[in-house]
Amino acid sequence: MVKAGFIVEGASERIVVESPMFRELLRACGYELITPVVDAKGGGNLLPQNINAFIARLDTAGAERIFVLTDLEDEAQVATVRERVAHQRIHLPSSP
């Protein structure tokens, strides 16, 4: 199992990621959720100057792969959000 760490935009995303059903989905895909799930407490905090501290917390917890879960106000922002959270430790899935 790959140890997966998550940085989420807020409390509602954290609830989803920590839910038993999401953990089950992760296990089925070969991942194990590690805690703490990092709550950025708002999309405005998902900025380059904050990402390193969030990643350090997950590295300390043993994360092998890191994902960011955020919502978009409109699809035109996808590239902007990807640039904002880009880091070699963060896994960004391919664009559809």
N, C-alpha and C positions, 0 to 999 in steps of 0.2 A: 504494500500500500504506500502510495505517495502522500506525504504529509502536506496538506493544503491549508494555507493561511488566507484569510479574507480581510480586505479593507473595505468597509461599507460606508455609504454616504450618511446613513442615519439609523435611528432606532428601529424603524419598520423593516429595513433591509437586514438588520441584525437578527430580528425575530425570525425572518425567513431562513437565513443561513443556519441558525442554531436549532431550527425545528427538526424533530425526528425524521420527518419525510425527506427533508433536504439532505440530512446526514445519510439516510438510506440510499438516496440517489448518488451521492458522492461515493459511497462504498461500492455500489454497483458499477461505477466508472473507474474504480481502482484508487480512490482517494480516501484519506482519513482527515476529517476536520480537526485542526488544532485550535486551541484556544490560548489567548483571548482572540475573539473576533474583534478587530479594531474598528470602532465607530468614529468616523471622522467628524461627526456632529455637524453635517452640512456639506453640500457639494463645494461651497466656497473654500472649505478647508482641504480639498483634494488638490492642493497646489504644490508645485515642485519643492518649495521650501519646507513643506510638511511631510512629504512622501518618505524621505529618508528616516525620519523618526518612527513613522508607522512601520516601515520595513524592518528597522532594527528591533522593534518589539516582537515582530513575527519571527525574525531570525533567532532571537533568544528563545522563543518557544519551539524552535525546531522546524520551521516551515521549509519545505523543499520547493514548493511552487506557491506563488502568491497571485491572487486574483483581486481585482477591484470591482465592486458592484455599486453602480450608480445609475440614476435614471437620467433621461434626456428630456429636455423640454420640447425639442424638435430634432428630427433626424439630421438636419444640417450641422448640428453640433458634434457629430460623431468624431470627425477628424480633430476638432479642437480639444475634446475630452481626451482622446488618445494621446495627443501631444502633451497635454497637461500632466497626465499620470505616467508618461513613458519613463521606464526605468528598466535596466537589464534584469532585475529580479521579478518584475511583474509580467505575468503571462497575459498577452493580448491575443484573443482569438482572431482568426482571419475575418476580414470583412465579408459579408454575404455576397 
